[in-house]
Amino acid sequence: MAHEAKCGVMLWDGRSKGTLHNVLNLIGAGKKVLVYFSPEKAFYKLSTPRELDSLLARPAAQLSLHPRRQAGSARCIENYLSSQISR
């Protein structure tokens, strides 16, 4: 899906790992993503791992994602993206 898309629009509840995976794939492909973050009823424009990291750090993001809990989670996201691109 990310390969064919020019950009992405996601509705995210702060928990769904599938939605997050799609966001990661789009950012990894250098594409922009508009995320409607339902716990806050707000839209976020994302195009970099650091912007995603900021969204994941929000209190309403209830995803149990170990890299988010560690210092330097943007690096963890970047490493994930690198591993996806090199496949």
C-alpha positions in Angstrom: 0.0 0.0 0.0 2.7 2.5 0.9 4.6 1.8 -2.3 1.7 2.7 -4.5 0.4 5.7 -2.5 1.5 9.3 -2.9 0.6 10.1 0.7 -1.4 8.6 3.5 -4.4 9.6 5.7 -4.7 7.5 8.8 -7.3 7.4 11.6 -5.4 6.2 14.7 -6.8 5.4 18.1 -3.3 5.4 19.7 -3.3 1.7 20.1 -3.5 0.0 16.7 -0.2 -1.5 15.6 -1.4 -2.0 12.1 -2.1 1.7 11.6 1.3 2.5 13.1 3.0 0.0 10.7 1.4 1.7 7.7 2.5 5.1 9.0 6.1 3.8 9.4 6.0 2.3 5.9 4.9 5.6 4.4 7.4 7.7 6.2 10.1 5.1 5.3 9.1 5.6 1.6 9.6 9.4 2.0 5.8 10.1 1.9 3.8 12.4 4.0 1.1 11.2 6.4 -1.9 13.0 7.9 -2.9 11.2 11.1 -6.2 11.9 12.8 -5.4 11.1 16.4 -8.8 10.2 17.8 -8.0 10.5 21.6 -7.2 14.2 21.1 -9.6 14.7 18.1 -6.7 16.4 16.3 -4.8 16.0 13.1 -1.0 15.7 12.9 1.2 16.0 9.7 4.1 13.6 9.8 6.9 13.2 7.3 9.9 12.3 9.5 10.7 9.7 12.2 11.1 12.6 14.7 7.6 13.9 14.0 6.2 10.4 14.6 8.3 10.1 17.8 6.6 13.3 19.0 3.1 11.8 18.4 4.1 8.5 20.1 5.3 10.4 23.1 1.9 12.0 23.7 0.1 10.7 26.8 -2.9 9.6 24.8 -0.8 7.2 22.7 -1.4 4.0 24.6 0.6 1.7 22.3 2.9 -0.7 24.1 5.9 -0.1 21.9 9.2 -0.8 23.7 11.2 1.7 21.6 8.9 4.5 22.6 9.7 3.8 26.2 13.5 4.1 25.6 15.6 7.1 25.2 16.3 7.9 21.6 13.1 6.3 20.3 13.5 8.4 17.1 16.7 6.4 16.4 14.8 3.1 17.0 12.1 4.2 14.5 14.8 5.2 12.0 16.4 1.8 12.4 13.1 0.1 11.8 12.6 2.2 8.7 16.1 1.3 7.5 15.4 -2.4 7.9 12.2 -2.1 6.0 13.7 -0.3 3.1 16.6 -2.7 2.8 14.3 -5.7 2.3 
